[in-house]
Amino acid sequence: MMARNISGLSYFTSPAPVVGATPKDVLIARGPMRLNHYRAMTDEVYRVPILLVMATTNRGFIFDLVPGQSLVEFLLKAGFDVFMLEWEAPRSHERTLTLEDYAVTFIGAAVERIKEETGEPDVSIIGYCFGGVLSLLHTALHRDTGIANLVTFTTPIDFSQMGMFAAWSDQRYFDVDRLVETFGNVPGDMLYSSFDMLRPAARAAGNIRLYDNLWDEEYVKSFRMFERWNTDTLPLAGEYFRQTTKMLMWENRLLNGTMEVGGRKVDPGSITMPFLHLAAEHDHIVPRAASAPLIEMIGSDDKQEIMLKGGHVSLVAGGNAIKRMWPTLAGWLAERSL
């Protein structure tokens, strides 16, 4: 009990773990977008560079927690040239940013800057959650611009199957126009609450597990890292939120084939480069039913879906990811990055 109390005191008094510390250079800082280029850790790298695209609601450091628990570090040590597109909170005057800005302009700027930086004509894009949706939209509209491979993690395409999100944004009760007109940008606290409601007992259960493991420094360190990421939810540009709510949550346009971005039709069947989707068996944010139709809709002959144990976050970070997802991803990419 004394050891637990001492460890518990250190939990409340010690500084937060330093995350996202893998050496990098910021190539673009424009509006809410940040393009990072991580410094190589091997003498030779695969020819095709990688662009990680983060979901717009969350910070990118889930891909780069601490040494030994960083997907970015793992990929660098495996010989890949790694870039990441992550996001900052949009400012008040950026409330008019649209889905086209994110899926076309921002990802397009990142891809072109990577080509300029590396001198290579091809890029592999890897999108997580709604970052996967943006990557899917971009690739379908720019399939002839040097995208060598497309990988998505836990990416929804049937938004009617998004569980409580679908209920929370039900058109009969949710006035998205009034919300956007009132706030401009949708507050991060409101978005965090919507995620929290998906598993209402999870926070209490997590705190109980923390108390039971206060003596375990590694457990406490890991808990603090994941809790910091989980609670640091970014606000969303108002118009972007309005469009995604209406076109995806209400009208389910990606699934029914009527999705347009910037006046151009989005057809997942036009994606013909190698494609990989990684799904989590116990994903409470993007349930299996929400992502299940994706693999059949992609037009590539070289396509694969892999279901792995874990949840929405543990698929990409933590001990489960280190053992399962990271080697699977690196192996798949290695064959297609020469």
C-alpha positions in Angstrom: 0.0 0.0 0.0 2.9 2.4 0.8 4.5 1.7 -2.6 1.2 2.3 -4.3 0.7 5.6 -2.5 4.2 6.8 -3.4 3.7 5.9 -7.0 0.2 7.5 -6.9 1.7 10.7 -5.6 4.3 10.7 -8.5 1.5 10.2 -11.0 -0.2 13.5 -9.9 3.0 15.5 -9.5 5.3 14.4 -12.3 5.3 16.1 -15.7 3.5 14.5 -18.6 5.5 12.1 -20.7 7.2 13.7 -23.7 5.5 12.4 -26.9 6.1 12.9 -30.6 9.8 13.4 -30.1 11.2 11.5 -33.1 13.5 14.0 -34.9 11.6 15.7 -37.7 11.5 18.8 -39.9 8.3 20.7 -40.6 7.9 21.2 -44.3 4.5 22.9 -44.4 2.7 24.9 -41.7 -0.3 26.4 -43.4 -3.7 26.9 -41.8 -4.5 23.8 -39.8 -2.2 21.5 -41.7 1.3 20.5 -40.7 3.5 18.3 -42.9 6.4 16.6 -41.0 9.4 14.8 -42.5 11.0 12.4 -40.1 14.8 12.0 -40.3 16.1 8.7 -41.7 17.4 6.0 -39.3 18.9 3.8 -41.9 21.6 4.3 -44.6 19.3 3.0 -47.3 15.5 3.6 -47.7 12.8 2.2 -49.8 12.2 4.1 -53.0 8.5 5.0 -52.3 8.0 7.4 -49.4 5.1 7.1 -46.9 2.6 9.8 -46.0 0.6 9.2 -42.8 -2.7 11.1 -42.7 -4.1 11.7 -39.3 -7.8 12.0 -38.5 -8.8 15.7 -38.2 -10.2 15.3 -34.7 -6.9 14.1 -33.1 -3.3 14.9 -32.6 -0.7 12.9 -34.7 1.5 11.8 -31.8 -0.5 8.5 -31.5 1.8 7.5 -34.4 4.8 8.6 -32.4 4.4 8.1 -28.7 7.9 7.4 -27.2 10.9 5.4 -28.3 10.0 1.8 -28.6 6.3 2.6 -28.8 6.4 4.7 -32.0 5.0 3.5 -35.4 7.0 6.3 -37.0 10.2 5.1 -35.4 9.4 1.5 -36.4 8.9 2.4 -40.0 12.0 4.5 -40.1 14.1 1.6 -38.7 12.5 -0.7 -41.3 13.9 1.6 -44.0 11.0 3.8 -45.0 11.1 7.5 -45.7 8.2 8.8 -43.4 6.1 11.9 -43.6 3.1 12.8 -41.6 0.2 15.1 -42.3 -1.3 16.2 -38.9 -3.6 18.9 -37.9 -3.9 22.0 -35.6 -7.1 23.6 -34.4 -8.6 25.8 -37.1 -8.8 29.4 -36.2 -12.0 31.4 -36.2 -11.5 32.8 -39.7 -10.9 29.2 -41.0 -14.5 28.1 -40.2 -15.3 28.2 -43.9 -12.7 25.4 -44.7 -14.5 22.6 -46.6 -14.1 18.9 -47.3 -12.5 19.9 -50.5 -9.8 21.9 -48.7 -8.9 18.9 -46.5 -9.2 16.0 -49.0 -8.0 17.8 -52.1 -6.0 20.9 -51.3 -4.2 19.9 -48.1 -3.4 16.3 -49.0 -2.5 17.4 -52.5 -0.1 20.0 -51.2 1.5 17.4 -49.0 1.9 14.9 -51.8 3.5 17.4 -54.1 5.9 18.6 -51.4 7.0 15.1 -50.7 7.7 14.5 -54.4 9.8 17.7 -54.4 11.6 16.7 -51.2 12.4 13.2 -52.3 12.7 13.5 -56.1 10.5 10.4 -56.3 7.3 10.4 -58.5 5.4 8.1 -56.2 4.0 8.3 -52.7 2.2 5.7 -50.5 -0.7 7.2 -48.5 -1.8 5.7 -45.1 -4.9 7.2 -43.5 -6.2 6.5 -40.0 -10.0 6.6 -39.3 -11.4 9.8 -40.9 -7.9 10.4 -42.2 -8.6 7.2 -44.1 -11.8 8.7 -45.5 -9.9 11.9 -46.6 -7.1 9.7 -48.2 -9.8 7.6 -50.0 -11.5 10.7 -51.4 -8.2 12.2 -52.5 -6.9 9.0 -54.1 -10.2 8.4 -56.0 -9.9 12.0 -57.4 -6.2 11.9 -58.1 -5.5 8.3 -59.1 -3.1 9.3 -61.9 -0.9 11.6 -59.8 1.7 9.2 -58.5 -0.1 7.5 -55.6 1.7 4.1 -55.5 -0.2 2.4 -52.6 -3.2 3.3 -50.4 -3.6 1.9 -46.9 -6.5 2.7 -44.6 -6.9 1.9 -40.9 -10.4 1.5 -39.3 -12.0 3.6 -42.1 -15.8 3.8 -42.3 -17.7 3.8 -45.6 -21.2 2.9 -44.4 -22.0 5.7 -42.0 -25.4 4.3 -41.2 -23.6 1.7 -39.2 -21.6 4.1 -37.0 -23.6 3.2 -34.0 -24.1 6.0 -31.4 -22.5 8.5 -33.8 -25.4 7.9 -36.2 -27.9 8.3 -33.4 -26.2 11.4 -32.0 -26.3 13.1 -35.4 -29.8 11.9 -36.4 -31.2 14.5 -38.8 -34.5 14.5 -37.0 -32.9 15.9 -33.8 -29.5 17.4 -34.7 -29.5 20.9 -36.2 -26.1 21.0 -37.7 -26.7 24.4 -39.4 -27.6 26.0 -36.1 -24.6 24.5 -34.4 -22.2 25.8 -37.1 -23.9 29.2 -37.2 -23.7 29.5 -33.4 -20.1 28.3 -32.9 -18.3 28.8 -36.2 -15.9 26.0 -35.5 -17.3 23.0 -33.7 -15.7 22.9 -30.2 -13.3 20.1 -29.4 -15.0 19.5 -26.0 -18.3 18.7 -27.7 -16.6 16.3 -30.0 -14.7 14.6 -27.1 -18.0 14.2 -25.3 -19.5 12.4 -28.3 -16.5 10.0 -28.3 -16.8 9.5 -24.6 -20.5 8.6 -24.8 -19.7 5.6 -27.0 -18.4 3.8 -24.0 -19.9 5.6 -21.0 -18.3 3.3 -18.4 -14.9 3.3 -19.9 -13.5 6.3 -18.0 -14.5 4.9 -14.6 -13.2 1.5 -15.5 -9.9 3.0 -16.7 -9.5 5.0 -13.5 -10.1 1.8 -11.4 -7.4 0.0 -13.5 -5.1 2.9 -13.0 -5.5 2.7 -9.2 -4.9 -1.0 -9.2 -1.6 -0.5 -11.1 -0.2 2.7 -9.6 2.8 0.7 -8.4 3.6 -0.2 -12.1 5.5 2.7 -13.6 5.3 1.4 -17.1 1.5 1.0 -16.8 1.1 4.5 -15.4 3.3 6.0 -18.2 1.3 4.2 -20.9 -2.0 5.3 -19.3 -0.9 8.9 -19.2 0.2 8.9 -22.9 -3.1 7.4 -24.1 -5.2 9.5 -21.8 -3.5 12.7 -23.1 -4.1 11.7 -26.7 -7.7 10.7 -26.1 -8.7 13.9 -24.3 -6.9 16.3 -26.6 -9.7 16.5 -29.2 -9.3 19.2 -31.9 -12.2 21.4 -32.9 -13.4 21.1 -36.5 -13.9 23.8 -39.1 -17.6 24.5 -39.2 -18.3 24.1 -42.9 -16.2 21.0 -43.0 -18.2 19.5 -40.2 -21.5 20.6 -41.8 -20.6 18.9 -45.1 -19.4 15.6 -43.5 -22.5 15.5 -41.3 -24.9 16.0 -44.2 -23.1 14.1 -47.0 -21.8 11.2 -45.0 -23.8 10.8 -41.8 -27.2 11.8 -43.2 -27.0 10.9 -46.9 -24.4 8.1 -46.8 -23.1 9.2 -50.2 -19.8 7.2 -50.2 -21.8 4.0 -49.9 -24.5 4.8 -52.3 -22.3 6.2 -55.0 -23.4 9.9 -55.0 -20.4 11.4 -53.2 -19.0 14.6 -54.8 -16.1 16.7 -53.6 -15.5 20.1 -55.3 -18.1 19.2 -58.0 -16.3 15.9 -58.9 -17.8 12.5 -58.4 -15.9 10.2 -56.0 -15.9 6.5 -57.1 -13.9 4.1 -54.9 -14.0 1.7 -57.8 -11.6 4.0 -59.7 -8.9 3.2 -57.1 -6.8 0.6 -58.9 -3.4 0.9 -57.1 -2.5 -1.7 -54.4 -4.9 -1.3 -51.4 -4.8 -2.5 -47.8 -7.4 -2.0 -45.2 -6.6 -2.9 -41.6 -9.6 -3.3 -39.3 -9.9 -3.9 -35.5 -11.9 -6.8 -34.2 -13.3 -4.8 -31.2 -13.5 -1.3 -32.7 -16.1 0.7 -30.8 -15.6 3.9 -32.8 -15.8 2.5 -36.3 -17.8 -0.8 -35.9 -17.0 -3.6 -38.2 -20.3 -3.1 -40.1 -19.2 0.5 -41.0 -16.0 -0.5 -42.7 -17.0 -3.9 -44.1 -18.2 -2.8 -47.6 -15.0 -0.9 -48.3 -12.8 -3.7 -49.6 -15.4 -4.8 -52.2 -15.9 -1.2 -53.5 -12.2 -0.7 -54.2 -11.4 -1.4 -57.9 -7.8 -2.7 -57.4 -6.9 -6.3 -58.3 -4.2 -6.1 -55.6 -6.4 -5.5 -52.5 -6.5 -7.0 -49.1 -8.3 -6.6 -45.8 -6.8 -7.8 -42.6 -8.7 -8.1 -39.4 -6.6 -7.8 -36.3 -7.3 -8.2 -32.6 -7.7 -5.0 -30.7 -9.7 -1.8 -30.7 -9.7 1.5 -32.5 -6.6 2.8 -30.8 -4.8 -0.4 -29.8 -4.8 -1.4 -33.4 -2.2 1.4 -34.1 -0.5 2.0 -30.8 0.6 0.0 -27.7 1.8 -3.6 -27.2 -0.9 -5.1 -29.4 0.0 -2.9 -32.4 3.8 -3.5 -31.9 3.3 -7.3 -32.2 0.6 -7.4 -34.8 -0.2 -4.4 -36.9 3.2 -2.7 -37.4 5.0 -5.8 -38.8 2.0 -6.6 -41.0 2.0 -3.0 -42.4 5.7 -2.9 -43.0 5.8 -6.3 -44.7 2.9 -5.3 -47.1 4.5 -2.0 -47.9 8.0 -3.4 -48.4 6.9 -5.6 -51.3 5.3 -2.5 -53.0 7.8 0.2 -52.3 10.8 -0.8 -54.4 
